[in-house]
Amino acid sequence: MDKKYVSTDNAPAAIGPYSQGVVSGNLLFTSGQLPIDPAMGKIPDGTIEDHAHIVFKNLGAIAQGAGTSLDNAVKITVFLADMADFQAVNKVYAQYFKEPFPARSAFQVAALPLGAAIEAEGIFQI
C-alpha cells in the first residue's frame, strides 16, 4: 500500500527520526505531539491547559496538512506526566473534539520528551 508522508510548518518539526504524520489508505496516523510552539520551536511556559491547547492545535495542523481535520478523528491517545491533570486536559479536549467523540485513551507515563507534561497522537480519516 502506498504511503504519503505529511509535513507542515504549522506544527513543530520532528525532534527525531520520524514523520509528523503518515497517510496510509484513507487514514492519517500522527506522531505524538508535544506542546511545542511551532513559531518558537520550544515548549513555552504555561499551565497544563495552555500546553493542551498547543498539543491539540498541533494535531489539527498536521490533520489539515493531510487534507483532513480534527472533526475526522477516529482515535486520540493522550499521554500525561501526571494523571492529576486529566480533568483540566479533558476540558480543553472538549473544545477541540465534538460529539460524536473519537475513541480515546489517556494514561500517565513515567516521563515525556523534553520534560513535557502532555503529549497526544491521533488517527484520522482522510
PyMOL commands that set and color helices and strands:
alter all, ss='L'
color gray80, all
select helices_A, chain A and resi 48-65+70-72+83-96+113-115
alter helices_A, ss='H'
color red, helices_A
select strands_A, chain A and resi 3-6+21-24+27-30+73-80+103-108+118-125
alter strands_A, ss='S'
color yellow, strands_A
deselect
rebuild
show_as cartoon
